[in-house]
Structures are given as structure tokens and as C-alpha cells.
């Protein structure tokens, strides 16, 4: 009886040793040699794995740079120091992209707008946006205020304040997670040195905008007429600013009767 039990166990043990040896041999025989640049590049990356570089994480980005598929300078968290370190490892000239920051194109606070109905569902912007009219907010273009962007931000850089998401630029690393999460497409990455920003996305006519939000752009055109640099055009009832022409004088923001245009006067 004991022999009948031991024989299968011995056979299984021998097979395990054989197959283990074969797997070990195969792993060495067919192993893909690792690029010696990869561990060096990976060591200088911050390890945030935020995806802001466009890759799945720091490992994927380091491998892409090592193989020549990507350039250094794509890590928003590491910044210029990381770019310099990666360029030194590769022996190439440093190419630093202009720093970016997330910006919410909405000023529809609780005081500026209202709700069409009381929402009692899942506290998620994506869930609420699937309702007729795009959610409970009177403005169909506005921030829903449930903080889905805040929940996915790994740097505590965006918070819902008075019903609308606001970016803390000092903490923002431009990883883009909030941009992807917003179902209203209200958040975008813009150059950090952009001096005048439009905080509205409602493309309706001025009268219709005024009915749903006191802070919405009413397409009056005062910003266009006040811009001496001719840097603003009205496109789909919203001012479009040409950053190459904008001097940051702020005349458009001063003339805007609803303060939909925000002028940044100092570094965040």
C-alpha cells in the first residue's frame, strides 16, 4: 500500500526535476539580453508610474528611451533634472520640452450656476455624464463637480472647490490623468507660461449661456476688440487665443464682463 503511494510521488518528483531543468535551460538559452542603458535610465526616473510620458510606467519609458523609440524629456514628474540625467547617460544634447500644467476650462461654481435636478446616483462624473443632458448641471458643458479628476490625481494637485475642479499648479506634474478622466473634456494640458486662459467651454450663444451660468462666455467680442496684438478670434462662440501673438497684457481679461478670461500674473 505504501509502495503504491510512493511510486507516483517519486515519478512526479522526477518529472518536476526534469521539467524544471528544461525550463531553466530554456530561460538562459532564449533569454533576451537587457540593454545596459535600461537600468541606468530607470534609476534616474522618479518611479511615479503616472503615465504622463505616454508609456505604461517608468520601466516602459526607460526601455523605450534605451531602444531609441522615445526621447528623454518626456517625464513631467522628473522635470529638467531628469531630462538632463537621461541625456547625459545617452550622450546626447538635452532637449527640454516647455513645462505644462493642467487647466480646467470652467468657472461654473455653485454661485455661478445651478442644478437642473437633484442627483442621487453614483458620485462619479462619468456616471452622471451619461444622464440626459449630460448630468445635473444647468450648463451641459460645465464641470459636474464629483471629483473624479481629484480621485485619479497621484499628486494631490486638483480639488473640487465650490462645485468646480481647480488645479493647484504648484503640485501639478502634467501627467494628464485628470485630462483623460474628465467626461466633459474640460481639462487640458497647456504651457505653464500661458498668461491668459479661457475658463469656459460653453459654445452656445451668449443669451443661452447667460441663462445657465453667470460666469460663462457670452461671445460679446470685447476681448477681440481690446486685443492690440490681434491674438484673439471668436471660434464657435468662444475666444481662441493665439499664444504666439499674445503678449500677456491682460486687456482682454480686464474687458471680459463675466471674467471668463483669466490672466496669470505670477508663477504658481
DAPE-V55911 format. One line per field, one symbol per residue. ss: DSSP state (h for helix, s for strand, l for the rest). phi: phi as a letter, one per 20 degrees, with the letter a starting at -180 (. if undefined). A space follows every 50 residues. Layout:
BEGIN
ss=???
phi=???
END
This chain:
BEGIN
ss=lhhhhhhhhhhhhhhhhhhhhhhhhhhhhllllllhhhhhhhhhllllll lllllllhhhhhhhhhhlllllllllllhhhhhhhhhhhhllllllllls ssssllllllllslslllllllllhhhhhllhhhllsllllllllllhhh hhlllllssssllsssslllllllllhhhhhlllllsssssllllsssll lllllhhhhhhhsllllllllhhhhhlllllssssllsssslllllllll hhhhhlllllssslllll
phi=.fffefgffffffffffffffffffffefdfefefffgfffffeefnfle nfendfafffffffffenfcdfoeefefmffffffffffemcffcdfffd bfceeacffgfecbdfbeeceffcfffffefgnnpeffefeeffmemfff fefedldbbeclncfceeffdfdlfnfffffffeledcecgfefecceda cfeffgfffffdbfdefdlfnffffeefelecceclmcfdeeffefemfn ffffeffdlfeddedbff
END
